[in-house]
Amino acid sequence: MSGQDTTGDGAAQPSESATEAAAAAAQWSMVLDDQMCFALYAASRAVTGLYRPVLDALGLTYPQYLVLLVLWDRGSVPVKELGAALQLDYGTLTPLLKRLEAHGLLTRERRAADERSVLITLTSQGAAMRARAAAVPGFIGDAMALDPAEFEQLRASLRHLTANVTRAAAGPKPPPPAPSVPAERDGSGGGFG
């Protein structure tokens, strides 16, 4: 009865180490539906897909909408601060800002005090877009169908997850996966053991 304990009634019970091993194996499964990353990917695609027709009506892409959210909230901001808020690098952010500028929604201006810093400012057209977009958060929130406590809990968990993964990505890199070893035949003539 390896890996099991028996109770006084003779019923087999998994030992603590067997239970822990089973829990660890289940936690780090190789099944698609068990993957946290797939659940996040699928949810992100679903939510972004929900935004698409709503933002298309405003002439915006989702990343452009995010830029405008920051500007509506904070006013004029340097590119560096905007990139930090959106967790985007300069190379990704610059073309996005150029497109918004071409649409007349914002201006990019080098700061006199520091030529290396570019200040992003809404135009009157960009500021007016806020009123047109005011219904977007409510529409998306209603479609998510989470009660306020669930909504706050999920957002807090996702922020915590993002911070943990960002910190892990900045740390030492893990060793590469072990090379695969061909499985031996189990002798039954079918499958691998």
Buried (B, 14 or more C-beta within 10 A) or exposed (E): EEEEEEEEEEEEEEBEEBEEEEEEEEEEEEEEEEBEEEEEEEEEEEEEEBBEEBBEEBEBBEBBBBBBBBBBEEEBBBBEBBBEBBEBEEEEBBEBBEBBBEBEBBBBEEEEEEEEBBBBBBBEEBBEBBEEBEEBEEEEEEEEEBEEEEEEEEEEEEEEEEEEEEEEEEEEEEEEEEEEEEEEEEEEEEEEE
